[in-house]
């Protein structure tokens, strides 16, 4: 199993976790492309074969234990999961109600991340939704990415709940999207 560390483990980019069943490792296991000349590969345990790759910044590598300790201080995996899951469900329900949109996927198919259609006038205008996303980033430091479901033409976004977010963050996004939509609709009416 291989996973990046920065997204869910809260370690810096460039860190990762590799889990393997030691009982199935063979001498033919792929080797790193650059190894230390002091690393006699055939006699070196697998974990040590990847611990030193020359001319690298080891900051991300050595921060992994601090990231795991941080997770522990937050209450551990169960507490993080419970917080993020509840936040995702609450945010999804709030935005669906605020934007008057229908569910794309049942709750049991989403955990920390959820997909939600954008409200009118963005629901079927990917270019306009993309412009709004750029404006929200520039004006409010809010990042979200509009996505286009090609088959139906539905424009939606995929949002992620995290320990550093709270319901106020999703409320702000929802209200700003509605405000932006209102301005566009009023602008269209004035131009007509």
Steps between C-alpha positions, in 0.01 A plus 500: 500500500638841402352835595616859493540652842405862441130464436368278778795454736577875528866469412683711238474436129757248390436266793330164459423174671585163350363189667591157381478146623860412577430130455450541126800722423747332269853592396348608165296779664547825298787708626527879520658655194775667700650338804788581725824327408513393864173308458580138411152428359491120527575511873297811592148475648234633263402800716862616514540474121267799464611703798793670331483641151780750448455873436153512652333728750411273791271747676179328383638157587600591855173687565282190466534404867399854603196477271396170655552648848282797401222262392528328835468833687180569306352183645622249246353358184152436641460858626629646172269275300198587714565876475564501124208269424253708702631821346464357148140387560403830666666708227341295223153535655548874554620567145231283340235698687661840435559434130174307442680210336443125507735237632740348247605202707359339817674598825630148555707529181688805626711542812716813537452623144164564338375599157232766471346669195552872469187714508349688209637684298816286535324164485548472126764764425848366570679812369299726730559268796874502426505880491318510834753257650788723384327806650435326833865407522622851409246692711442269799787250500246217456601217274254263345499337163198475271476168318300408192317170464527471123211258448235715668666840480460540877747734665586398855777529751672252728558633849713353775449525874818519703602558859604857421154588364173559678141565402563875473735433207228316306241764591730771363551308176127436461401860562770639272393269216141618545613864510702452181201330333271788597739756352517304175124466476447870574768590245327289235163662580649850478666418166173365352 
